[in-house]
Amino acid sequence: MALSHQGSNVTLDPASPQRFVNRELSWLAFNRRVIEEAQNRRQPLFERLRFLSISASNLDEFYMVRVAGLMGMVSAGVTTPSADGLSPAEQLAKVDKTARELIADQQRIWAILDRELRKEGVFVVTGEELQPRDRAFLETQFNEQIFPVLTPLAIDPAHPFPFIPNLGFTIALSLTNKRDSKDLSALIPVPPQLKRFVRLPDTDRKLARFIPLEHVIALYFDKLFPGHAVSGWGMFRILRDSDVEVEEEARIWCCCSSRF
């Protein structure tokens, strides 16, 4: 006996693995529907932004739990296929491809939402968009609230790569010593107690302007690394296997946002 999909000429053998939808890919398809709500113009603008944020936190959890399980099976040499006929390694490859597409769509949708937010008077600005009065405000904020809790770290043979906590947000830099022209790599772990965005003052009550924390820190790299020129910088986050009780060394993934 064979099964056929309604409205389709495809016929499936009842014993075929193609009868099943892969569990991990099904979860990513669910998160795709969350992202689609961020594109639904029937939703209020801030609700669309909220759906986009939810899709990002969902993806974090997916990697810490579901992808961690697949990687554990691959590391253990498990090749037994799941009910849908895919081995753990094949599932990882499909998950990676699908997740990359989701992340690219998240960035594309954010660009659309950013334009629509600006039309409504809500701006997420970068260092290039700051006004002179913003600089004075941010310098006070940096000196009093941000600079005291930052710990810049050099990365070289004498200073090995430090431990980055799960979901840790870190700025990476390429530096050049102005005195001897030697290159140097450095990190700035961003403490979680700092707010992700800094609201800028504005005399127009119809406007709300925010600047990401990393762009504020970037304005003052010279205070953090005196005597060095910055040739490039970027941000990354670490995602670790959430099953830390039974794992001596947690597997990690890096989510990067380049500024180089």
Secondary structure, 3 states (H helix, E strand, C coil): CCEECCCCCCEECCCCHHHCCCHHHHHHHHHHHHHHHCCCCCCCHHHHHHHHHHHHHHHHHHHHHHHHHHHHHHHCCCCCCCCCCCCHHHHHHHHHHHHHHHHHHHHHHHHHHHHHHHHCCEEECCHHHCCHHHHHHHHHHHHHHHHHHCCCEEEECCECCCCCCCCCEEEEEEEEECCCCCEEEEEEEECCCCCCEEEECCCCCCCEEEEEHHHHHHCCHHHHCCCEEEEEEEEEEEEECCCCCCCCCCCEEEEEEECC
